[in-house]
Amino acid sequence: MLKTTLIVAVLVVAGVLAYAATRPDTFALQRSLRIQAPPAKIHALINDLRQFNTWNPYEKKDPALQGSYRGPTAGPGARYEFKGNRDVGAGSLEITGSQAQQVTMRLDMTEPMQASNTITFTLVPRGDATEVTWAMQGTSPYVARLMGVFLNMDDMIGRDFESGLTALKARAEQT
């Protein structure tokens, strides 16, 4: 009986490991929200990392987060290096591109695992409002694919994006 249980357990583990290996090696996720403010006002709250961190949900996850700014105040080259608890991790965020209706950033994580992802904020005018889309894409190493068997990363990160967009909306819609 013990031998059969052991064999079944090994087969289940092998099956999970094999299934994880078949999952995509890249990921992409995004969330959008309509904000009653012009694109220029919203752009200023994203393109300046100090302003960005006033509504960034990850900044609020760890009150003891340690961060420092490097480079220009805003636009390409503006960089924020951070180290926080396990919910936030450690790494850097750098603006790599900035246009009137789009800001692109590179997120390099060093903890809890190494990762390099591209973040894009797209601002599309919709009458007197702006539709803001926060998107992220990157590679999915085997460990992340294995975690994805048990955790829905799109839901987990998506909730943070939704929270951040709601905070951005509140900030941008202030008079």
C-alpha positions as CSV (number, residue, x, y, z in Angstrom):
1,M,0.0,0.0,0.0
2,L,2.8,2.4,0.9
3,K,4.7,1.6,-2.3
4,T,1.6,2.3,-4.4
5,T,1.0,5.6,-2.6
6,L,4.6,6.6,-3.2
7,I,4.4,5.7,-6.9
8,V,1.2,7.7,-7.4
9,A,2.8,10.7,-5.6
10,V,5.9,10.6,-7.8
11,L,3.7,10.3,-10.9
12,V,1.6,13.3,-9.8
13,V,4.7,15.4,-9.1
14,A,6.2,14.4,-12.4
15,G,2.9,15.3,-14.2
16,V,2.8,18.7,-12.6
17,L,6.5,19.4,-13.5
18,A,5.9,18.2,-17.1
19,Y,2.7,20.3,-17.4
20,A,4.6,23.4,-16.2
21,A,7.2,22.8,-18.9
22,T,4.5,23.0,-21.6
23,R,3.2,26.5,-20.4
24,P,4.2,29.6,-22.5
25,D,7.6,31.0,-21.8
26,T,6.3,34.6,-22.1
27,F,3.5,36.4,-20.4
28,A,1.4,39.6,-21.1
29,L,-1.3,41.2,-18.9
30,Q,-3.1,44.5,-18.9
31,R,-5.8,46.5,-17.2
32,S,-7.6,49.6,-18.4
33,L,-9.6,52.4,-16.8
34,R,-11.3,55.5,-18.1
35,I,-10.2,58.7,-16.2
36,Q,-12.0,62.0,-16.4
37,A,-8.8,64.0,-17.1
38,P,-6.8,65.0,-20.2
39,P,-3.9,62.8,-21.3
40,A,-1.3,65.5,-20.5
41,K,-2.4,65.6,-16.8
42,I,-2.2,61.8,-16.5
43,H,1.0,61.6,-18.5
44,A,2.7,63.9,-15.9
45,L,1.6,61.5,-13.1
46,I,3.3,58.6,-14.9
47,N,6.3,60.2,-16.6
48,D,7.8,61.5,-13.3
49,L,8.6,58.6,-11.0
50,R,8.2,60.7,-7.9
51,Q,4.6,61.5,-9.0
52,F,4.2,57.8,-10.1
53,N,5.0,56.6,-6.6
54,T,2.2,58.7,-5.1
55,W,-0.3,56.3,-6.6
56,N,1.8,53.2,-7.3
57,P,0.2,50.3,-5.4
58,Y,3.5,48.5,-4.8
59,E,4.8,51.6,-3.0
60,K,1.9,51.2,-0.5
61,K,2.4,47.5,0.0
62,D,5.4,48.1,2.3
63,P,5.5,51.2,4.5
64,A,9.2,50.5,5.2
65,L,10.1,50.3,1.5
66,Q,13.5,51.9,0.8
67,G,13.8,53.7,-2.5
68,S,16.1,56.1,-4.3
69,Y,15.9,58.1,-7.5
70,R,18.6,58.4,-10.1
71,G,18.9,60.3,-13.4
72,P,16.5,63.0,-14.6
73,T,13.4,63.8,-12.7
74,A,11.1,62.7,-15.5
75,G,11.2,61.0,-18.9
76,P,13.7,58.5,-20.4
77,G,16.5,57.8,-18.0
78,A,14.5,58.5,-14.8
79,R,15.2,55.6,-12.5
80,Y,13.9,54.3,-9.2
81,E,15.7,51.6,-7.2
82,F,13.8,49.9,-4.4
83,K,14.1,47.2,-1.8
84,G,11.1,46.1,0.2
85,N,9.4,43.2,1.9
86,R,8.6,39.9,0.0
87,D,5.4,41.4,-1.4
88,V,7.4,44.1,-3.2
89,G,10.8,42.6,-3.6
90,A,13.9,44.5,-4.8
91,G,14.8,45.9,-8.2
92,S,14.6,49.0,-10.3
93,L,12.2,50.8,-12.6
94,E,13.4,53.0,-15.4
95,I,11.5,55.0,-18.0
96,T,12.8,54.0,-21.4
97,G,10.4,55.9,-23.6
98,S,8.0,58.8,-23.3
99,Q,5.6,60.2,-25.8
100,A,2.4,62.3,-25.3
101,Q,0.2,59.2,-25.3
102,Q,2.6,56.5,-24.0
103,V,5.2,55.9,-21.3
104,T,7.4,52.8,-21.5
105,M,9.4,51.4,-18.5
106,R,11.7,48.6,-17.8
107,L,11.2,46.7,-14.5
108,D,14.2,44.7,-13.4
109,M,13.6,42.6,-10.4
110,T,16.4,41.1,-8.3
111,E,14.2,39.6,-5.5
112,P,12.3,37.5,-4.9
113,M,13.4,36.2,-8.3
114,Q,15.3,37.7,-11.3
115,A,13.1,39.1,-14.0
116,S,13.1,41.9,-16.6
117,N,9.7,43.1,-17.8
118,T,8.5,45.8,-20.1
119,I,5.7,48.1,-18.7
120,T,3.7,50.3,-21.0
121,F,1.1,53.0,-20.1
122,T,-1.0,53.9,-23.0
123,L,-3.3,57.1,-22.9
124,V,-6.1,57.2,-25.4
125,P,-8.3,60.3,-25.5
126,R,-12.0,59.4,-25.3
127,G,-14.0,62.7,-25.5
128,D,-13.4,64.6,-22.2
129,A,-11.8,61.5,-20.7
130,T,-8.7,59.3,-21.2
131,E,-8.6,55.6,-21.3
132,V,-5.4,54.5,-19.5
133,T,-4.0,51.0,-20.1
134,W,-1.3,49.6,-17.8
135,A,0.3,46.6,-19.5
136,M,3.3,44.4,-18.6
137,Q,5.0,41.7,-20.6
138,G,8.1,39.6,-20.2
139,T,9.6,36.2,-20.2
140,S,8.3,33.4,-17.9
141,P,11.2,31.2,-16.6
142,Y,10.4,27.7,-15.6
143,V,10.0,28.5,-11.9
144,A,7.4,31.2,-12.8
145,R,5.6,28.7,-15.1
146,L,5.6,26.1,-12.2
147,M,4.1,28.7,-9.8
148,G,1.5,29.6,-12.5
149,V,0.2,26.0,-12.2
150,F,-1.0,26.8,-8.7
151,L,-1.4,30.6,-8.8
152,N,-3.2,32.8,-11.3
153,M,-0.5,35.5,-11.8
154,D,-2.8,37.5,-14.1
155,D,-5.3,37.8,-11.3
156,M,-2.7,38.6,-8.7
157,I,-0.8,41.3,-10.6
158,G,-4.0,42.4,-12.3
159,R,-5.5,43.3,-8.9
160,D,-2.5,45.5,-8.2
161,F,-2.9,47.2,-11.6
162,E,-6.6,47.8,-11.0
163,S,-5.8,49.3,-7.5
164,G,-3.1,51.5,-9.0
165,L,-5.3,52.7,-11.9
166,T,-8.0,53.5,-9.3
167,A,-5.5,55.6,-7.3
168,L,-4.3,57.3,-10.5
169,K,-7.9,58.1,-11.3
170,A,-8.5,59.7,-7.9
171,R,-5.3,61.7,-8.2
172,A,-5.9,62.8,-11.8
173,E,-9.5,63.8,-11.2
174,Q,-8.6,66.1,-8.3
175,T,-9.2,69.7,-9.3
